[in-house]
Amino acid sequence: MLKSIALASILTIGATVSFAAEQTVTLSVPGMYCASCPYIVKGAIAALPGIKSVEPSLEKRQAVVVFDDEAVKLADITAATENVGYESTVIEPQG
């Protein structure tokens, strides 16, 4: 009886545990116009907790960001670019 209660407790706990999901998003960053712009944008985003990678593209004026959605939210990422002078908007979330 005690074993079945313990097992039921473990199964219940396991059912309520949520795991962070790695997300990928493409941001439009139209203000990137010079060679140093992508480095500034990358640095601002990379400084946030939960960021796995940042790949900015000057040619496309975009940045592809891979992040842990439990540690950082999209609003935090776009705010980070805005804080260094580059407005950004989500083009394509790729969950």
A tleap script that builds the chain and sets N, CA, C and O, in Angstrom:
source leaprc.protein.ff14SB
mol = sequence {
  NMET LEU LYS SER ILE ALA LEU ALA SER ILE
  LEU THR ILE GLY ALA THR VAL SER PHE ALA
  ALA GLU GLN THR VAL THR LEU SER VAL PRO
  GLY MET TYR CYS ALA SER CYS PRO TYR ILE
  VAL LYS GLY ALA ILE ALA ALA LEU PRO GLY
  ILE LYS SER VAL GLU PRO SER LEU GLU LYS
  ARG GLN ALA VAL VAL VAL PHE ASP ASP GLU
  ALA VAL LYS LEU ALA ASP ILE THR ALA ALA
  THR GLU ASN VAL GLY TYR GLU SER THR VAL
  ILE GLU PRO GLN CGLY
}
set mol.1.N position { 0.826 -1.198 0.000 }
set mol.1.CA position { 0.000 0.000 0.000 }
set mol.1.C position { 0.870 1.262 0.000 }
set mol.1.O position { 0.616 2.194 -0.763 }
set mol.2.N position { 1.883 1.288 0.848 }
set mol.2.CA position { 2.766 2.441 0.934 }
set mol.2.C position { 3.501 2.665 -0.392 }
set mol.2.O position { 3.702 3.804 -0.815 }
set mol.3.N position { 3.901 1.560 -1.044 }
set mol.3.CA position { 4.582 1.685 -2.330 }
set mol.3.C position { 3.669 2.299 -3.381 }
set mol.3.O position { 4.121 3.116 -4.185 }
set mol.4.N position { 2.394 1.922 -3.391 }
set mol.4.CA position { 1.476 2.462 -4.397 }
set mol.4.C position { 1.198 3.939 -4.145 }
set mol.4.O position { 1.010 4.695 -5.098 }
set mol.5.N position { 1.166 4.368 -2.890 }
set mol.5.CA position { 0.980 5.788 -2.582 }
set mol.5.C position { 2.208 6.579 -3.032 }
set mol.5.O position { 2.075 7.654 -3.617 }
set mol.6.N position { 3.386 6.056 -2.764 }
set mol.6.CA position { 4.617 6.726 -3.169 }
set mol.6.C position { 4.691 6.825 -4.689 }
set mol.6.O position { 5.062 7.868 -5.227 }
set mol.7.N position { 4.341 5.748 -5.379 }
set mol.7.CA position { 4.356 5.756 -6.837 }
set mol.7.C position { 3.343 6.759 -7.386 }
set mol.7.O position { 3.638 7.484 -8.336 }
set mol.8.N position { 2.162 6.802 -6.794 }
set mol.8.CA position { 1.147 7.758 -7.228 }
set mol.8.C position { 1.630 9.187 -7.014 }
set mol.8.O position { 1.373 10.064 -7.838 }
set mol.9.N position { 2.328 9.419 -5.911 }
set mol.9.CA position { 2.863 10.754 -5.638 }
set mol.9.C position { 3.912 11.136 -6.673 }
set mol.9.O position { 3.916 12.264 -7.168 }
set mol.10.N position { 4.786 10.218 -6.998 }
set mol.10.CA position { 5.822 10.481 -7.994 }
set mol.10.C position { 5.193 10.760 -9.349 }
set mol.10.O position { 5.614 11.686 -10.042 }
set mol.11.N position { 4.205 9.986 -9.737 }
set mol.11.CA position { 3.550 10.188 -11.022 }
set mol.11.C position { 2.832 11.526 -11.056 }
set mol.11.O position { 2.850 12.209 -12.080 }
set mol.12.N position { 2.197 11.916 -9.951 }
set mol.12.CA position { 1.505 13.194 -9.890 }
set mol.12.C position { 2.491 14.347 -9.986 }
set mol.12.O position { 2.254 15.316 -10.706 }
set mol.13.N position { 3.588 14.240 -9.264 }
set mol.13.CA position { 4.610 15.283 -9.319 }
set mol.13.C position { 5.173 15.379 -10.730 }
set mol.13.O position { 5.339 16.478 -11.258 }
set mol.14.N position { 5.463 14.255 -11.334 }
set mol.14.CA position { 5.997 14.237 -12.691 }
set mol.14.C position { 5.042 14.860 -13.690 }
set mol.14.O position { 5.478 15.480 -14.660 }
set mol.15.N position { 3.754 14.707 -13.468 }
set mol.15.CA position { 2.776 15.246 -14.394 }
set mol.15.C position { 2.688 16.764 -14.309 }
set mol.15.O position { 2.278 17.411 -15.272 }
set mol.16.N position { 3.067 17.343 -13.165 }
set mol.16.CA position { 2.947 18.783 -13.016 }
set mol.16.C position { 4.244 19.526 -13.287 }
set mol.16.O position { 4.253 20.756 -13.327 }
set mol.17.N position { 5.330 18.807 -13.473 }
set mol.17.CA position { 6.606 19.451 -13.743 }
set mol.17.C position { 6.605 19.930 -15.192 }
set mol.17.O position { 6.278 19.173 -16.106 }
set mol.18.N position { 6.972 21.191 -15.390 }
set mol.18.CA position { 7.086 21.675 -16.772 }
set mol.18.C position { 8.555 21.919 -17.066 }
set mol.18.O position { 9.315 22.368 -16.208 }
set mol.19.N position { 8.925 21.622 -18.261 }
set mol.19.CA position { 10.301 21.784 -18.675 }
set mol.19.C position { 10.417 22.993 -19.592 }
set mol.19.O position { 9.530 23.274 -20.398 }
set mol.20.N position { 11.512 23.688 -19.451 }
set mol.20.CA position { 11.762 24.837 -20.311 }
set mol.20.C position { 11.904 24.359 -21.746 }
set mol.20.O position { 12.427 23.278 -22.017 }
set mol.21.N position { 11.436 25.171 -22.630 }
set mol.21.CA position { 11.530 24.820 -24.042 }
set mol.21.C position { 12.493 25.765 -24.735 }
set mol.21.O position { 12.474 26.974 -24.504 }
set mol.22.N position { 13.322 25.206 -25.576 }
set mol.22.CA position { 14.208 26.018 -26.393 }
set mol.22.C position { 13.381 26.556 -27.552 }
set mol.22.O position { 12.712 25.800 -28.257 }
set mol.23.N position { 13.434 27.846 -27.736 }
set mol.23.CA position { 12.682 28.512 -28.794 }
set mol.23.C position { 13.654 29.180 -29.755 }
set mol.23.O position { 14.755 29.578 -29.376 }
set mol.24.N position { 13.225 29.292 -31.004 }
set mol.24.CA position { 13.989 30.031 -32.004 }
set mol.24.C position { 13.078 31.096 -32.588 }
set mol.24.O position { 11.929 30.825 -32.938 }
set mol.25.N position { 13.600 32.305 -32.689 }
set mol.25.CA position { 12.810 33.406 -33.226 }
set mol.25.C position { 13.683 34.214 -34.188 }
set mol.25.O position { 14.886 34.364 -33.972 }
set mol.26.N position { 13.066 34.726 -35.241 }
set mol.26.CA position { 13.741 35.627 -36.152 }
set mol.26.C position { 13.194 37.025 -35.906 }
set mol.26.O position { 11.985 37.253 -35.954 }
set mol.27.N position { 14.102 37.952 -35.643 }
set mol.27.CA position { 13.723 39.339 -35.397 }
set mol.27.C position { 14.089 40.208 -36.592 }
set mol.27.O position { 15.149 40.036 -37.194 }
set mol.28.N position { 13.215 41.132 -36.928 }
set mol.28.CA position { 13.538 42.174 -37.891 }
set mol.28.C position { 14.202 43.296 -37.096 }
set mol.28.O position { 13.665 43.763 -36.092 }
set mol.29.N position { 15.374 43.720 -37.558 }
set mol.29.CA position { 16.106 44.813 -36.906 }
set mol.29.C position { 16.486 45.804 -38.007 }
set mol.29.O position { 17.639 45.842 -38.437 }
set mol.30.N position { 15.522 46.606 -38.464 }
set mol.30.CA position { 15.746 47.457 -39.636 }
set mol.30.C position { 16.794 48.549 -39.433 }
set mol.30.O position { 17.307 49.087 -40.414 }
set mol.31.N position { 17.120 48.888 -38.200 }
set mol.31.CA position { 18.089 49.945 -37.943 }
set mol.31.C position { 19.539 49.533 -38.106 }
set mol.31.O position { 20.431 50.374 -37.992 }
set mol.32.N position { 19.798 48.259 -38.370 }
set mol.32.CA position { 21.187 47.825 -38.590 }
set mol.32.C position { 21.604 48.263 -39.995 }
set mol.32.O position { 21.031 47.821 -40.990 }
set mol.33.N position { 22.603 49.131 -40.061 }
set mol.33.CA position { 23.020 49.645 -41.366 }
set mol.33.C position { 24.542 49.687 -41.561 }
set mol.33.O position { 25.012 49.932 -42.672 }
set mol.34.N position { 25.310 49.452 -40.500 }
set mol.34.CA position { 26.773 49.498 -40.650 }
set mol.34.C position { 27.395 48.213 -40.107 }
set mol.34.O position { 26.705 47.398 -39.495 }
set mol.35.N position { 28.662 48.035 -40.325 }
set mol.35.CA position { 29.342 46.795 -39.938 }
set mol.35.C position { 29.336 46.535 -38.435 }
set mol.35.O position { 29.380 45.379 -38.014 }
set mol.36.N position { 29.284 47.582 -37.624 }
set mol.36.CA position { 29.296 47.366 -36.173 }
set mol.36.C position { 27.909 47.086 -35.590 }
set mol.36.O position { 27.805 46.577 -34.475 }
set mol.37.N position { 26.867 47.404 -36.311 }
set mol.37.CA position { 25.499 47.222 -35.805 }
set mol.37.C position { 25.201 45.780 -35.367 }
set mol.37.O position { 24.675 45.586 -34.271 }
set mol.38.N position { 25.516 44.772 -36.176 }
set mol.38.CA position { 25.216 43.402 -35.749 }
set mol.38.C position { 25.939 43.014 -34.456 }
set mol.38.O position { 25.402 42.256 -33.648 }
set mol.39.N position { 27.141 43.526 -34.259 }
set mol.39.CA position { 27.883 43.211 -33.028 }
set mol.39.C position { 27.219 43.831 -31.806 }
set mol.39.O position { 27.178 43.226 -30.734 }
set mol.40.N position { 26.698 45.045 -31.979 }
set mol.40.CA position { 26.006 45.716 -30.876 }
set mol.40.C position { 24.729 44.969 -30.528 }
set mol.40.O position { 24.447 44.722 -29.355 }
set mol.41.N position { 23.947 44.604 -31.560 }
set mol.41.CA position { 22.698 43.863 -31.342 }
set mol.41.C position { 22.995 42.505 -30.696 }
set mol.41.O position { 22.327 42.108 -29.741 }
set mol.42.N position { 23.985 41.806 -31.216 }
set mol.42.CA position { 24.338 40.495 -30.667 }
set mol.42.C position { 24.754 40.612 -29.201 }
set mol.42.O position { 24.332 39.807 -28.371 }
set mol.43.N position { 25.561 41.588 -28.885 }
set mol.43.CA position { 26.016 41.768 -27.513 }
set mol.43.C position { 24.878 42.054 -26.553 }
set mol.43.O position { 24.849 41.533 -25.438 }
set mol.44.N position { 23.942 42.884 -26.989 }
set mol.44.CA position { 22.802 43.229 -26.138 }
set mol.44.C position { 21.934 42.017 -25.852 }
set mol.44.O position { 21.505 41.806 -24.718 }
set mol.45.N position { 21.676 41.220 -26.880 }
set mol.45.CA position { 20.830 40.028 -26.707 }
set mol.45.C position { 21.580 38.947 -25.939 }
set mol.45.O position { 21.023 38.333 -25.029 }
set mol.46.N position { 22.825 38.713 -26.294 }
set mol.46.CA position { 23.613 37.645 -25.665 }
set mol.46.C position { 23.808 37.863 -24.167 }
set mol.46.O position { 24.033 36.903 -23.430 }
set mol.47.N position { 23.725 39.101 -23.711 }
set mol.47.CA position { 23.907 39.413 -22.291 }
set mol.47.C position { 22.730 38.959 -21.433 }
set mol.47.O position { 22.844 38.903 -20.208 }
set mol.48.N position { 21.609 38.636 -22.060 }
set mol.48.CA position { 20.425 38.202 -21.302 }
set mol.48.C position { 20.584 36.760 -20.828 }
set mol.48.O position { 21.213 35.948 -21.506 }
set mol.49.N position { 20.018 36.440 -19.670 }
set mol.49.CA position { 20.053 35.043 -19.217 }
set mol.49.C position { 19.186 34.181 -20.134 }
set mol.49.O position { 18.152 34.638 -20.620 }
set mol.50.N position { 19.596 32.961 -20.367 }
set mol.50.CA position { 18.787 32.034 -21.156 }
set mol.50.C position { 19.002 32.094 -22.651 }
set mol.50.O position { 18.381 31.328 -23.389 }
set mol.51.N position { 19.866 32.984 -23.122 }
set mol.51.CA position { 20.138 33.067 -24.558 }
set mol.51.C position { 21.137 31.975 -24.921 }
set mol.51.O position { 22.210 31.881 -24.325 }
set mol.52.N position { 20.779 31.157 -25.897 }
set mol.52.CA position { 21.649 30.067 -26.356 }
set mol.52.C position { 22.550 30.522 -27.502 }
set mol.52.O position { 23.738 30.204 -27.528 }
set mol.53.N position { 21.975 31.272 -28.457 }
set mol.53.CA position { 22.772 31.786 -29.568 }
set mol.53.C position { 22.071 32.977 -30.206 }
set mol.53.O position { 20.851 33.119 -30.130 }
set mol.54.N position { 22.875 33.828 -30.837 }
set mol.54.CA position { 22.374 34.994 -31.571 }
set mol.54.C position { 23.156 35.064 -32.873 }
set mol.54.O position { 24.386 35.104 -32.859 }
set mol.55.N position { 22.452 35.078 -33.992 }
set mol.55.CA position { 23.090 35.176 -35.308 }
set mol.55.C position { 22.493 36.366 -36.055 }
set mol.55.O position { 21.485 36.219 -36.746 }
set mol.56.N position { 23.108 37.545 -35.923 }
set mol.56.CA position { 22.591 38.704 -36.653 }
set mol.56.C position { 23.073 38.704 -38.107 }
set mol.56.O position { 24.142 38.181 -38.424 }
set mol.57.N position { 22.267 39.296 -38.972 }
set mol.57.CA position { 22.634 39.419 -40.386 }
set mol.57.C position { 22.425 40.866 -40.815 }
set mol.57.O position { 21.299 41.363 -40.851 }
set mol.58.N position { 23.523 41.527 -41.138 }
set mol.58.CA position { 23.439 42.908 -41.615 }
set mol.58.C position { 22.692 42.960 -42.944 }
set mol.58.O position { 21.858 43.840 -43.159 }
set mol.59.N position { 22.991 42.021 -43.831 }
set mol.59.CA position { 22.370 42.003 -45.161 }
set mol.59.C position { 20.848 41.882 -45.091 }
set mol.59.O position { 20.124 42.557 -45.823 }
set mol.60.N position { 20.382 41.020 -44.209 }
set mol.60.CA position { 18.927 40.808 -44.067 }
set mol.60.C position { 18.293 41.759 -43.057 }
set mol.60.O position { 17.071 41.894 -42.998 }
set mol.61.N position { 19.141 42.419 -42.261 }
set mol.61.CA position { 18.672 43.263 -41.155 }
set mol.61.C position { 17.767 42.459 -40.221 }
set mol.61.O position { 16.665 42.869 -39.857 }
set mol.62.N position { 18.295 41.297 -39.858 }
set mol.62.CA position { 17.576 40.372 -38.992 }
set mol.62.C position { 18.536 39.753 -37.983 }
set mol.62.O position { 19.756 39.832 -38.127 }
set mol.63.N position { 17.958 39.141 -36.969 }
set mol.63.CA position { 18.740 38.364 -36.012 }
set mol.63.C position { 17.942 37.109 -35.672 }
set mol.63.O position { 16.752 37.182 -35.367 }
set mol.64.N position { 18.607 35.966 -35.728 }
set mol.64.CA position { 17.988 34.704 -35.335 }
set mol.64.C position { 18.492 34.397 -33.930 }
set mol.64.O position { 19.697 34.325 -33.686 }
set mol.65.N position { 17.541 34.219 -33.009 }
set mol.65.CA position { 17.873 34.038 -31.604 }
set mol.65.C position { 17.310 32.703 -31.113 }
set mol.65.O position { 16.136 32.395 -31.319 }
set mol.66.N position { 18.163 31.922 -30.465 }
set mol.66.CA position { 17.747 30.679 -29.820 }
set mol.66.C position { 17.832 30.932 -28.319 }
set mol.66.O position { 18.864 31.375 -27.813 }
set mol.67.N position { 16.731 30.645 -27.606 }
set mol.67.CA position { 16.680 30.977 -26.188 }
set mol.67.C position { 15.828 29.991 -25.395 }
set mol.67.O position { 15.014 29.258 -25.958 }
set mol.68.N position { 16.028 29.988 -24.094 }
set mol.68.CA position { 15.269 29.182 -23.146 }
set mol.68.C position { 14.089 30.036 -22.698 }
set mol.68.O position { 14.277 31.062 -22.044 }
set mol.69.N position { 12.873 29.618 -23.045 }
set mol.69.CA position { 11.705 30.450 -22.765 }
set mol.69.C position { 11.318 30.521 -21.290 }
set mol.69.O position { 10.429 31.292 -20.926 }
set mol.70.N position { 11.961 29.741 -20.445 }
set mol.70.CA position { 11.738 29.856 -19.004 }
set mol.70.C position { 12.641 30.925 -18.396 }
set mol.70.O position { 12.321 31.484 -17.348 }
set mol.71.N position { 13.748 31.206 -19.037 }
set mol.71.CA position { 14.719 32.156 -18.489 }
set mol.71.C position { 14.561 33.562 -19.057 }
set mol.71.O position { 14.917 34.541 -18.401 }
set mol.72.N position { 14.034 33.665 -20.265 }
set mol.72.CA position { 13.911 34.973 -20.918 }
set mol.72.C position { 12.677 34.954 -21.824 }
set mol.72.O position { 12.340 33.932 -22.421 }
set mol.73.N position { 12.031 36.082 -21.908 }
set mol.73.CA position { 10.830 36.216 -22.740 }
set mol.73.C position { 11.151 37.057 -23.982 }
set mol.73.O position { 12.123 37.813 -24.006 }
set mol.74.N position { 10.324 36.907 -24.990 }
set mol.74.CA position { 10.521 37.683 -26.226 }
set mol.74.C position { 10.546 39.177 -25.952 }
set mol.74.O position { 11.337 39.905 -26.551 }
set mol.75.N position { 9.698 39.633 -25.061 }
set mol.75.CA position { 9.663 41.062 -24.733 }
set mol.75.C position { 11.004 41.529 -24.169 }
set mol.75.O position { 11.423 42.659 -24.420 }
set mol.76.N position { 11.676 40.663 -23.409 }
set mol.76.CA position { 12.997 41.005 -22.870 }
set mol.76.C position { 14.022 41.142 -24.000 }
set mol.76.O position { 14.888 42.017 -23.967 }
set mol.77.N position { 13.909 40.273 -24.984 }
set mol.77.CA position { 14.856 40.278 -26.101 }
set mol.77.C position { 14.682 41.540 -26.947 }
set mol.77.O position { 15.659 42.209 -27.282 }
set mol.78.N position { 13.435 41.857 -27.287 }
set mol.78.CA position { 13.214 43.074 -28.083 }
set mol.78.C position { 13.553 44.324 -27.276 }
set mol.78.O position { 14.026 45.310 -27.841 }
set mol.79.N position { 13.321 44.299 -25.977 }
set mol.79.CA position { 13.691 45.442 -25.124 }
set mol.79.C position { 15.205 45.622 -25.098 }
set mol.79.O position { 15.694 46.751 -25.073 }
set mol.80.N position { 15.953 44.516 -25.103 }
set mol.80.CA position { 17.417 44.601 -25.095 }
set mol.80.C position { 17.937 45.300 -26.345 }
set mol.80.O position { 18.867 46.102 -26.263 }
set mol.81.N position { 17.348 45.004 -27.503 }
set mol.81.CA position { 17.798 45.677 -28.725 }
set mol.81.C position { 17.396 47.151 -28.702 }
set mol.81.O position { 18.161 48.014 -29.132 }
set mol.82.N position { 16.214 47.431 -28.207 }
set mol.82.CA position { 15.755 48.820 -28.132 }
set mol.82.C position { 16.618 49.630 -27.175 }
set mol.82.O position { 16.864 50.813 -27.407 }
set mol.83.N position { 17.076 48.997 -26.100 }
set mol.83.CA position { 17.921 49.692 -25.122 }
set mol.83.C position { 19.266 50.128 -25.698 }
set mol.83.O position { 19.902 51.038 -25.167 }
set mol.84.N position { 19.701 49.485 -26.778 }
set mol.84.CA position { 20.960 49.900 -27.431 }
set mol.84.C position { 20.691 50.631 -28.751 }
set mol.84.O position { 21.599 50.824 -29.560 }
set mol.85.N position { 19.429 51.035 -28.958 }
set mol.85.CA position { 19.104 51.877 -30.097 }
set mol.85.C position { 18.589 51.200 -31.348 }
set mol.85.O position { 18.533 51.823 -32.408 }
set mol.86.N position { 18.207 49.918 -31.244 }
set mol.86.CA position { 17.738 49.189 -32.422 }
set mol.86.C position { 16.361 48.575 -32.152 }
set mol.86.O position { 16.234 47.590 -31.424 }
set mol.87.N position { 15.341 49.175 -32.752 }
set mol.87.CA position { 14.000 48.615 -32.619 }
set mol.87.C position { 13.980 47.251 -33.295 }
set mol.87.O position { 14.582 47.069 -34.353 }
set mol.88.N position { 13.293 46.298 -32.688 }
set mol.88.CA position { 13.176 44.965 -33.299 }
set mol.88.C position { 11.770 44.439 -33.118 }
set mol.88.O position { 11.089 44.738 -32.136 }
set mol.89.N position { 11.350 43.643 -34.094 }
set mol.89.CA position { 10.044 43.007 -34.031 }
set mol.89.C position { 10.175 41.554 -34.462 }
set mol.89.O position { 11.059 41.197 -35.240 }
set mol.90.N position { 9.289 40.735 -33.947 }
set mol.90.CA position { 9.302 39.308 -34.264 }
set mol.90.C position { 8.778 39.100 -35.677 }
set mol.90.O position { 7.686 39.549 -36.024 }
set mol.91.N position { 9.578 38.408 -36.486 }
set mol.91.CA position { 9.148 38.031 -37.840 }
set mol.91.C position { 8.576 36.624 -37.802 }
set mol.91.O position { 7.498 36.358 -38.334 }
set mol.92.N position { 9.321 35.727 -37.162 }
set mol.92.CA position { 8.999 34.310 -37.286 }
set mol.92.C position { 9.391 33.523 -36.043 }
set mol.92.O position { 10.548 33.131 -35.889 }
set mol.93.N position { 8.409 33.291 -35.143 }
set mol.93.CA position { 8.734 32.370 -34.047 }
set mol.93.C position { 8.744 30.948 -34.598 }
set mol.93.O position { 7.875 30.593 -35.395 }
set mol.94.N position { 9.707 30.131 -34.188 }
set mol.94.CA position { 9.827 28.795 -34.761 }
set mol.94.C position { 9.778 27.706 -33.716 }
set mol.94.O position { 10.350 26.637 -33.929 }
set mol.95.N position { 9.111 27.937 -32.581 }
set mol.95.CA position { 8.983 27.014 -31.463 }
set mol.95.C position { 9.597 25.744 -31.635 }
set mol.95.O position { 9.537 24.903 -30.739 }
savepdb mol mol.pdb
quit
